[in-house]
Amino acid sequence: MTATFETIAKEKIETLKFPNDEVLKDKDLIKERESELNRALALGNLEHTKIKIYFEDDQSRKLVETTVWGVTDKRVILKQGVVIPINRVHKISL
């Protein structure tokens, strides 16, 4: 990723505001993100592996290192019910 992402604590995510628009414009990147989320979910549930989620709120780009506990059609679910809208996620990595 060429842009800089500010590291944020998972607990701070619930205070953020997320616009409704999609951060990824390329359909192939959106499919890749979906695949990455499914892999992160499997790693989180089976091995409790922490992954990096690069996302964007209404202010800036952010990075959180955490375990993914669930994925719905619109949200990534982290511990303690913290959620990030999928359409605001740029990338997921180990």
C-alpha positions as CSV (number, residue, x, y, z in Angstrom):
1,M,0.0,0.0,0.0
2,T,1.4,3.4,-1.0
3,A,-0.7,5.5,1.3
4,T,0.1,5.7,5.0
5,F,-2.2,4.2,7.5
6,E,-2.4,5.3,11.2
7,T,-2.4,2.5,13.7
8,I,-5.5,2.5,15.9
9,A,-6.6,0.4,18.9
10,K,-9.5,-1.9,18.3
11,E,-11.4,-0.4,21.2
12,K,-11.4,3.0,19.4
13,I,-13.1,1.7,16.3
14,E,-16.6,2.0,17.7
15,T,-16.1,5.8,18.1
16,L,-15.4,6.2,14.3
17,K,-17.8,7.3,11.7
18,F,-18.0,5.4,8.4
19,P,-19.4,6.8,5.1
20,N,-21.5,4.5,3.0
21,D,-19.4,4.8,-0.2
22,E,-17.0,2.0,-1.4
23,V,-13.3,2.6,-1.0
24,L,-12.3,0.2,-3.7
25,K,-13.2,1.1,-7.2
26,D,-11.9,-2.0,-9.0
27,K,-14.1,-5.2,-9.1
28,D,-11.1,-7.5,-9.0
29,L,-9.9,-5.8,-5.8
30,I,-13.3,-6.1,-4.2
31,K,-13.3,-9.9,-5.0
32,E,-9.8,-10.2,-3.6
33,R,-10.9,-8.4,-0.4
34,E,-13.8,-10.9,0.0
35,S,-11.3,-13.8,-0.4
36,E,-9.0,-12.2,2.2
37,L,-11.8,-11.7,4.6
38,N,-12.9,-15.4,4.4
39,R,-9.3,-16.4,5.0
40,A,-9.0,-14.0,8.0
41,L,-12.2,-15.5,9.4
42,A,-10.9,-19.0,9.1
43,L,-7.6,-18.1,10.7
44,G,-9.4,-16.2,13.5
45,N,-11.8,-19.0,14.4
46,L,-9.4,-21.9,14.0
47,E,-6.0,-20.5,15.2
48,H,-6.9,-17.1,16.8
49,T,-4.4,-15.5,14.4
50,K,-4.2,-11.7,14.4
51,I,-4.4,-10.0,11.0
52,K,-4.0,-6.5,9.8
53,I,-7.0,-4.7,8.5
54,Y,-6.4,-1.5,6.5
55,F,-9.5,0.6,6.4
56,E,-10.8,4.2,6.1
57,D,-13.3,6.1,8.2
58,D,-14.6,9.6,7.4
59,Q,-11.3,11.2,8.5
60,S,-8.3,9.1,7.5
61,R,-6.9,5.7,6.7
62,K,-6.3,3.5,9.6
63,L,-4.8,0.1,10.5
64,V,-5.8,-2.3,13.2
65,E,-4.2,-5.6,14.2
66,T,-6.8,-7.9,15.5
67,T,-8.6,-11.3,15.2
68,V,-11.6,-11.5,12.9
69,W,-14.5,-13.3,14.7
70,G,-17.2,-13.0,12.0
71,V,-18.0,-11.7,8.5
72,T,-21.5,-10.7,7.3
73,D,-22.4,-9.5,3.8
74,K,-21.7,-5.9,5.0
75,R,-19.5,-6.0,8.1
76,V,-16.3,-7.5,9.6
77,I,-16.9,-8.5,13.2
78,L,-14.1,-8.2,15.8
79,K,-14.0,-9.1,19.5
80,Q,-16.6,-7.4,21.8
81,G,-18.9,-6.7,18.9
82,V,-16.7,-4.1,17.3
83,V,-17.5,-3.9,13.5
84,I,-15.9,-2.3,10.4
85,P,-18.1,-2.0,7.3
86,I,-16.6,-4.1,4.5
87,N,-17.0,-1.3,2.0
88,R,-14.5,0.7,4.0
89,V,-11.8,-2.0,4.1
90,H,-8.9,-1.5,1.7
91,K,-6.9,-4.6,2.4
92,I,-6.3,-7.5,4.8
93,S,-2.9,-9.1,5.5
94,L,-1.1,-11.4,7.9
